[in-house]
Amino acid sequence: MEVISGGGTPSDGAFSRDLLIDGERRFDLRITVAWVDGVGLSAWAYYGAEAMEVPKRVYARMLRANFEYPFVKFALTDDDRPMLMSELPPAGIDRDQLARMLVRLTVVADRLLDETAAAVADRGSLPDWSGRTPRNEALLAAHRAEVEASMPAWEAAPLRLRRRGLLDRLLGINR
């Protein structure tokens, strides 16, 4: 896990840190973790670039995920940018609860990667992450099984071959 920036100090009544976390399928998920005395800990991951057009079917999938996945919610910012959120009350927060919260966000982002690609990447074209290993493998290994035990069963969708467009067929290009 990589801390990219932050505001405030732990002795302040409120402070935040921006983290860069990798899942097994979704990489470079930027998560902001914020603590406010008396309120608790909030974490949110912006789920795409600003001013990106997100199809309604992707919004619908995100809303369905709100019911399927416990302890996480999709929401929209004021500028209609989707974000994935989780919160913990202030009582009894410890390092393991924080770790499980971060892994939970990462697991949901991993699971919904294919269905929400239009919100993750411009024109739905995901970067080539093949061959990459997560920068936070120890965090995932320590908590993934426990987090997934509270989630519905899931299996990655089979890889679909991309259909050749008309221009590709006319030019004889095989992909």
Backbone as JSON, one array per atom type, in Angstrom:
{
  "sequence": "MEVISGGGTPSDGAFSRDLLIDGERRFDLRITVAWVDGVGLSAWAYYGAEAMEVPKRVYARMLRANFEYPFVKFALTDDDRPMLMSELPPAGIDRDQLARMLVRLTVVADRLLDETAAAVADRGSLPDWSGRTPRNEALLAAHRAEVEASMPAWEAAPLRLRRRGLLDRLLGINR",
  "N": [[0.85, -1.16, 0.0], [0.47, 2.23, -0.72], [1.02, 5.41, 0.58], [-0.14, 8.38, -0.61], [-0.78, 11.06, -0.16], [-1.94, 13.44, 2.3], [-3.85, 15.04, 4.92], [-3.66, 17.05, 7.83], [-2.82, 15.96, 11.2], [-2.42, 12.99, 13.24], [-2.98, 13.83, 15.84], [-4.8, 15.84, 15.57], [-8.31, 16.79, 15.48], [-9.47, 15.89, 13.21], [-8.33, 14.13, 10.39], [-6.8, 13.01, 7.31], [-5.8, 10.51, 4.91], [-4.51, 9.69, 1.75], [-4.5, 6.78, -0.09], [-2.95, 4.37, -2.22], [-4.03, 1.49, -3.54], [-3.89, -1.94, -4.49], [-5.82, -4.5, -5.99], [-6.52, -7.94, -6.77], [-7.34, -7.9, -9.38], [-8.04, -5.29, -10.01], [-6.15, -2.44, -10.2], [-4.27, 0.27, -8.73], [-6.2, 1.66, -7.16], [-7.44, 4.43, -5.77], [-7.81, 5.37, -2.54], [-9.33, 7.3, -0.08], [-8.88, 7.77, 3.31], [-10.44, 8.88, 6.13], [-10.48, 10.33, 9.35], [-12.59, 11.47, 11.89], [-12.97, 12.89, 14.97], [-15.29, 11.55, 17.25], [-17.06, 10.92, 15.22], [-16.06, 8.91, 13.52], [-14.44, 6.58, 11.28], [-14.03, 6.98, 7.86], [-13.94, 5.73, 4.56], [-13.3, 6.18, 1.16], [-13.4, 5.43, -2.28], [-12.72, 6.92, -5.24], [-14.34, 6.16, -8.14], [-13.74, 6.49, -10.79], [-12.61, 8.69, -13.41], [-12.85, 12.31, -13.24], [-15.65, 14.07, -14.62], [-16.42, 12.05, -16.33], [-18.45, 10.25, -18.53], [-20.85, 8.13, -17.39], [-22.47, 5.19, -18.12], [-26.0, 4.43, -17.77], [-26.57, 1.76, -17.2], [-24.35, 0.95, -15.8], [-24.51, 2.53, -13.5], [-26.84, 1.37, -12.49], [-25.91, -1.22, -11.94], [-24.11, -0.65, -9.9], [-25.87, 0.28, -7.93], [-27.29, -2.1, -7.43], [-25.21, -3.53, -6.28], [-25.04, -2.28, -3.83], [-26.94, -3.56, -2.31], [-26.11, -6.2, -2.38], [-23.53, -6.42, -1.28], [-22.25, -6.36, 1.9], [-21.51, -3.7, 4.2], [-20.36, -1.88, 2.44], [-20.93, 0.84, 0.18], [-22.06, 2.26, -2.86], [-21.96, 5.57, -4.03], [-22.77, 8.88, -5.22], [-20.86, 11.71, -6.12], [-21.12, 15.32, -5.87], [-20.69, 16.12, -8.47], [-21.59, 13.98, -9.96], [-19.82, 11.83, -9.97], [-18.98, 8.51, -9.52], [-18.45, 6.8, -6.4], [-17.02, 4.45, -4.15], [-17.79, 3.46, -0.93], [-17.08, 3.08, 2.61], [-17.65, 2.76, 6.12], [-16.69, 3.11, 9.58], [-17.66, 2.97, 12.98], [-16.62, 5.12, 15.74], [-16.06, 3.73, 18.11], [-13.94, 1.3, 19.37], [-12.24, 0.94, 17.12], [-9.65, -0.65, 15.42], [-6.43, -1.68, 14.16], [-6.84, -4.03, 12.61], [-9.56, -3.86, 11.92], [-9.52, -1.6, 10.28], [-7.84, -2.58, 8.26], [-9.45, -4.7, 7.25], [-11.56, -3.17, 6.25], [-10.32, -1.75, 4.16], [-9.53, -3.9, 2.52], [-12.05, -4.93, 1.94], [-13.18, -2.88, 0.32], [-11.41, -3.11, -1.82], [-11.84, -5.76, -2.69], [-14.52, -5.63, -3.59], [-14.2, -3.77, -5.66], [-12.52, -5.3, -7.3], [-14.26, -7.48, -7.95], [-16.33, -6.22, -9.36], [-15.13, -5.16, -11.55], [-15.23, -5.83, -14.39], [-17.94, -5.35, -15.01], [-18.21, -2.69, -14.46], [-16.46, -1.28, -16.0], [-16.8, 0.88, -17.72], [-17.03, 3.01, -15.99], [-14.63, 3.0, -14.73], [-12.55, 3.3, -16.55], [-11.64, 5.36, -19.32], [-13.77, 5.3, -22.08], [-14.29, 2.68, -21.47], [-12.09, 1.06, -21.77], [-9.86, -0.81, -20.25], [-6.67, -0.5, -18.58], [-3.72, -2.4, -19.45], [-3.14, -4.71, -17.21], [-1.94, -7.11, -16.95], [0.31, -9.49, -15.67], [1.07, -7.93, -13.58], [1.65, -7.58, -10.1], [-0.04, -7.25, -6.97], [0.7, -4.4, -4.96], [0.22, -4.58, -2.33], [0.19, -7.22, -1.27], [0.46, -8.68, 1.15], [-1.45, -7.54, 2.85], [-3.85, -8.2, 1.5], [-3.65, -11.02, 1.58], [-3.8, -11.51, 4.32], [-6.41, -10.78, 5.08], [-8.36, -11.23, 3.1], [-9.81, -13.72, 2.81], [-11.46, -13.79, 5.1], [-12.98, -11.45, 4.72], [-14.28, -12.02, 2.27], [-15.86, -14.13, 3.09], [-18.12, -13.01, 4.17], [-19.48, -12.13, 2.01], [-21.49, -12.48, -1.01], [-21.27, -15.5, -3.0], [-18.89, -15.64, -5.68], [-17.67, -15.59, -9.0], [-15.23, -15.02, -11.43], [-16.15, -13.54, -14.51], [-16.14, -15.29, -17.63], [-13.55, -14.66, -19.97], [-14.33, -12.55, -22.58], [-14.14, -12.67, -26.07], [-13.17, -10.0, -28.11], [-15.26, -8.54, -30.47], [-14.69, -8.26, -33.93], [-14.66, -5.2, -35.62], [-16.33, -3.56, -38.38], [-14.45, -2.21, -40.0], [-12.08, -3.55, -39.27], [-12.66, -6.11, -40.28], [-12.91, -5.58, -43.01], [-10.31, -4.77, -43.61], [-8.98, -7.03, -43.0], [-7.92, -7.51, -40.47], [-7.01, -9.33, -37.66], [-7.9, -9.8, -34.32]],
  "CA": [[0.0, 0.0, 0.0], [1.28, 3.43, -0.85], [0.38, 6.64, 1.03], [0.24, 9.39, -1.59], [-0.88, 12.39, 0.43], [-2.81, 13.49, 3.46], [-4.05, 16.33, 5.56], [-3.79, 16.97, 9.28], [-1.98, 15.01, 11.94], [-3.25, 12.14, 14.09], [-3.38, 14.5, 17.08], [-5.9, 16.74, 15.24], [-9.64, 16.22, 15.6], [-9.8, 15.28, 11.92], [-7.21, 14.03, 9.46], [-7.05, 12.05, 6.23], [-4.67, 10.01, 4.13], [-4.85, 9.11, 0.46], [-3.75, 5.55, -0.29], [-3.05, 3.7, -3.51], [-4.13, 0.07, -3.19], [-4.13, -2.85, -5.61], [-6.5, -5.76, -5.75], [-5.99, -8.98, -7.65], [-7.73, -7.58, -10.75], [-8.12, -3.82, -10.15], [-4.93, -1.84, -9.66], [-4.22, 1.73, -8.56], [-7.44, 2.16, -6.59], [-7.1, 5.52, -4.84], [-8.76, 5.37, -1.42], [-9.11, 8.31, 0.95], [-9.31, 7.35, 4.63], [-10.57, 10.09, 6.95], [-10.89, 10.16, 10.73], [-13.15, 12.64, 12.55], [-13.29, 12.57, 16.36], [-16.7, 11.46, 17.58], [-17.84, 10.45, 14.07], [-15.5, 7.62, 13.14], [-13.53, 6.45, 10.16], [-14.68, 6.82, 6.56], [-13.03, 5.47, 3.45], [-13.98, 6.21, -0.12], [-12.57, 5.27, -3.48], [-13.33, 7.48, -6.44], [-14.44, 5.0, -9.01], [-13.46, 6.85, -12.17], [-12.09, 10.04, -13.61], [-13.83, 13.39, -13.2], [-16.35, 14.42, -15.85], [-16.55, 10.88, -17.2], [-19.83, 9.85, -18.78], [-21.06, 6.77, -16.91], [-23.75, 4.68, -18.62], [-27.02, 4.12, -16.76], [-26.49, 0.35, -16.8], [-23.29, 0.85, -14.79], [-25.11, 3.05, -12.27], [-27.78, 0.35, -12.01], [-25.11, -2.31, -11.35], [-23.58, -0.15, -8.64], [-26.97, 0.29, -6.96], [-27.51, -3.5, -7.04], [-24.11, -3.93, -5.39], [-25.33, -1.76, -2.49], [-27.73, -4.56, -1.59], [-25.41, -7.48, -2.38], [-22.28, -6.41, -0.53], [-22.39, -5.7, 3.2], [-20.53, -2.75, 4.72], [-19.88, -0.95, 1.42], [-22.0, 1.47, -0.59], [-21.73, 3.17, -3.94], [-22.64, 6.86, -3.93], [-22.37, 9.84, -6.24], [-20.41, 13.02, -5.64], [-21.93, 16.42, -6.4], [-20.52, 16.18, -9.93], [-22.01, 12.68, -10.49], [-18.71, 10.89, -10.05], [-19.26, 7.4, -8.59], [-17.43, 6.42, -5.44], [-17.29, 3.29, -3.32], [-17.55, 3.95, 0.43], [-17.27, 2.24, 3.79], [-17.49, 3.54, 7.36], [-16.57, 2.41, 10.85], [-17.94, 3.86, 14.11], [-15.39, 5.41, 16.48], [-15.81, 2.81, 19.23], [-13.22, 0.06, 19.17], [-11.52, 0.79, 15.85], [-8.26, -1.08, 15.56], [-5.7, -1.86, 12.9], [-7.45, -5.1, 11.83], [-10.81, -3.36, 11.33], [-9.12, -0.73, 9.17], [-7.34, -3.46, 7.19], [-10.59, -5.38, 6.63], [-12.31, -2.17, 5.49], [-9.58, -1.5, 2.91], [-9.63, -5.11, 1.71], [-13.45, -5.01, 1.48], [-13.3, -1.98, -0.83], [-10.61, -3.66, -2.9], [-12.51, -6.96, -3.19], [-15.68, -5.21, -4.37], [-13.68, -3.18, -6.91], [-12.07, -6.44, -8.11], [-15.39, -8.25, -8.43], [-17.18, -5.46, -10.27], [-14.28, -4.52, -12.56], [-15.72, -6.02, -15.75], [-19.26, -4.75, -15.17], [-18.15, -1.23, -14.27], [-15.29, -0.77, -16.74], [-17.11, 2.19, -18.29], [-16.82, 4.02, -14.95], [-13.24, 2.9, -14.28], [-11.6, 3.73, -17.59], [-12.19, 6.12, -20.44], [-14.32, 4.46, -23.15], [-14.37, 1.31, -21.01], [-10.88, 0.33, -22.12], [-9.02, -0.94, -19.06], [-5.23, -0.63, -18.85], [-3.19, -3.77, -19.43], [-2.56, -4.99, -15.9], [-1.46, -8.49, -16.93], [1.67, -9.63, -15.19], [1.3, -7.07, -12.42], [1.3, -8.15, -8.81], [-0.48, -6.19, -6.07], [1.72, -3.81, -4.09], [-0.18, -4.85, -0.94], [-0.15, -8.65, -1.21], [0.34, -9.14, 2.54], [-2.75, -7.07, 3.35], [-4.87, -9.05, 0.89], [-3.51, -12.4, 2.08], [-4.18, -11.58, 5.73], [-7.81, -10.5, 5.37], [-9.28, -11.48, 1.99], [-10.71, -14.86, 3.05], [-12.44, -13.38, 6.11], [-13.87, -10.46, 4.11], [-15.1, -12.69, 1.26], [-16.79, -15.03, 3.75], [-19.36, -12.29, 4.44], [-20.0, -11.66, 0.73], [-22.07, -13.55, -1.83], [-20.32, -16.26, -3.83], [-18.57, -14.92, -6.91], [-16.7, -16.19, -9.9], [-14.92, -14.08, -12.52], [-16.81, -13.84, -15.79], [-15.18, -15.77, -18.62], [-13.02, -13.63, -20.85], [-15.03, -12.5, -23.86], [-13.34, -12.21, -27.19], [-13.66, -8.77, -28.68], [-15.73, -8.7, -31.85], [-14.02, -7.41, -34.91], [-15.51, -4.2, -36.23], [-16.44, -3.59, -39.82], [-13.17, -1.8, -40.58], [-11.14, -4.66, -39.06], [-12.99, -7.19, -41.2], [-12.58, -5.16, -44.38], [-8.86, -4.71, -43.76], [-8.41, -8.34, -42.71], [-7.18, -7.47, -39.2], [-7.48, -10.28, -36.64], [-7.53, -9.44, -32.94]],
  "C": [[0.9, 1.23, 0.0], [0.47, 4.63, -0.36], [0.84, 7.75, 0.08], [0.19, 10.79, -1.01], [-1.79, 12.32, 1.64], [-2.92, 14.89, 4.01], [-4.24, 16.15, 7.05], [-2.82, 15.98, 9.88], [-2.88, 14.16, 12.83], [-3.68, 12.8, 15.41], [-4.5, 15.52, 16.83], [-7.23, 16.02, 15.42], [-10.09, 15.54, 14.33], [-8.54, 15.25, 11.07], [-7.53, 12.98, 8.41], [-5.74, 11.64, 5.58], [-5.22, 9.43, 2.83], [-3.91, 7.94, 0.21], [-3.94, 5.06, -1.71], [-2.96, 2.21, -3.23], [-4.42, -0.73, -4.45], [-4.93, -4.05, -5.13], [-5.83, -6.83, -6.6], [-6.28, -8.67, -9.11], [-7.72, -6.08, -11.01], [-6.91, -3.21, -9.46], [-5.11, -0.33, -9.55], [-5.55, 2.32, -8.11], [-7.06, 3.2, -5.53], [-8.2, 5.61, -3.79], [-8.36, 6.47, -0.44], [-9.69, 7.77, 2.25], [-9.31, 8.6, 5.5], [-11.09, 9.74, 8.33], [-11.43, 11.5, 11.24], [-13.54, 12.21, 13.95], [-14.79, 12.57, 16.59], [-17.58, 10.95, 16.44], [-17.36, 9.07, 13.64], [-14.59, 7.72, 11.93], [-14.34, 6.22, 8.89], [-13.6, 6.56, 5.52], [-13.85, 5.51, 2.17], [-12.98, 6.13, -1.25], [-13.32, 5.9, -4.63], [-13.23, 6.42, -7.53], [-14.2, 5.32, -10.47], [-12.95, 8.27, -12.24], [-13.22, 11.07, -13.54], [-14.41, 13.62, -14.59], [-16.44, 13.26, -16.84], [-18.03, 10.53, -17.33], [-19.98, 8.38, -18.37], [-22.42, 6.3, -17.39], [-24.71, 4.31, -17.49], [-26.93, 2.67, -16.29], [-25.41, 0.14, -15.74], [-23.78, 1.4, -13.46], [-26.06, 2.02, -11.65], [-27.03, -0.8, -11.35], [-24.56, -1.89, -10.0], [-24.66, -0.12, -7.56], [-27.31, -1.13, -6.5], [-26.44, -3.97, -6.06], [-24.33, -3.41, -3.98], [-26.11, -2.77, -1.66], [-26.99, -5.88, -1.45], [-24.22, -7.53, -1.44], [-22.43, -5.65, 0.78], [-21.22, -4.75, 3.49], [-19.88, -1.86, 3.67], [-21.08, -0.38, 0.68], [-21.4, 2.29, -1.72], [-22.55, 4.44, -3.72], [-22.14, 7.73, -5.08], [-21.92, 11.13, -5.59], [-21.33, 14.08, -6.25], [-21.83, 16.54, -7.91], [-20.78, 14.83, -10.61], [-20.87, 11.7, -10.72], [-18.97, 9.75, -9.06], [-18.09, 7.17, -7.63], [-17.95, 5.26, -4.6], [-16.89, 3.66, -1.9], [-17.74, 2.85, 1.48], [-17.01, 3.09, 5.02], [-17.38, 2.62, 8.55], [-16.88, 3.39, 11.97], [-16.68, 4.05, 14.94], [-15.05, 4.4, 17.57], [-15.07, 1.55, 18.77], [-12.52, -0.12, 17.84], [-10.09, 0.36, 16.14], [-7.68, -1.3, 14.17], [-6.34, -2.93, 12.01], [-8.76, -4.66, 11.2], [-10.52, -2.45, 10.14], [-8.65, -1.58, 7.99], [-8.49, -4.16, 6.48], [-11.43, -4.41, 5.79], [-11.63, -1.9, 4.14], [-9.66, -2.7, 1.97], [-11.04, -5.25, 1.15], [-13.66, -4.11, 0.25], [-12.57, -2.54, -2.05], [-11.28, -4.89, -3.53], [-13.73, -6.58, -4.05], [-15.24, -4.59, -5.69], [-13.16, -4.28, -7.85], [-13.25, -7.16, -8.76], [-16.21, -7.51, -9.49], [-16.4, -4.83, -11.42], [-14.86, -4.63, -13.96], [-17.04, -5.28, -15.99], [-19.23, -3.22, -15.08], [-16.98, -0.6, -15.02], [-15.55, 0.61, -17.33], [-16.94, 3.32, -17.27], [-15.37, 4.07, -14.52], [-12.29, 3.53, -15.29], [-12.32, 4.44, -18.72], [-12.56, 5.17, -21.57], [-14.33, 2.97, -22.77], [-13.16, 0.46, -21.31], [-9.92, 0.32, -20.92], [-7.54, -1.01, -19.45], [-4.82, -2.1, -18.84], [-2.46, -4.0, -18.12], [-2.01, -6.41, -15.83], [0.0, -8.51, -16.47], [1.99, -8.77, -13.99], [0.92, -7.8, -11.15], [0.92, -7.01, -7.88], [0.66, -5.69, -5.18], [1.42, -4.09, -2.62], [-0.63, -6.3, -0.77], [-0.35, -9.15, 0.22], [-1.0, -8.75, 3.14], [-3.87, -7.94, 2.8], [-4.83, -10.47, 1.45], [-4.02, -12.53, 3.51], [-5.69, -11.49, 5.94], [-8.81, -10.87, 4.29], [-10.27, -12.61, 2.29], [-11.81, -14.49, 4.05], [-13.46, -12.4, 5.51], [-14.8, -11.14, 3.11], [-16.11, -13.65, 1.88], [-18.13, -14.35, 4.04], [-20.03, -11.77, 3.17], [-20.64, -12.81, -0.03], [-20.98, -14.25, -2.65], [-20.1, -15.52, -5.14], [-17.54, -15.69, -7.7], [-16.48, -15.21, -11.05], [-15.62, -14.52, -13.8], [-15.77, -14.34, -16.77], [-14.77, -14.62, -19.55], [-13.74, -13.69, -22.2], [-14.09, -12.0, -24.93], [-13.98, -10.96, -27.78], [-14.08, -9.02, -30.13], [-14.98, -7.75, -32.76], [-15.03, -6.45, -35.5], [-15.48, -4.31, -37.74], [-15.1, -3.24, -40.48], [-12.12, -2.9, -40.44], [-11.39, -5.79, -40.05], [-12.63, -6.82, -42.64], [-11.09, -5.14, -44.64], [-8.17, -6.03, -43.46], [-7.6, -8.38, -41.43], [-7.82, -8.45, -38.23], [-7.0, -9.83, -35.29], [-7.88, -10.52, -32.0]]
}
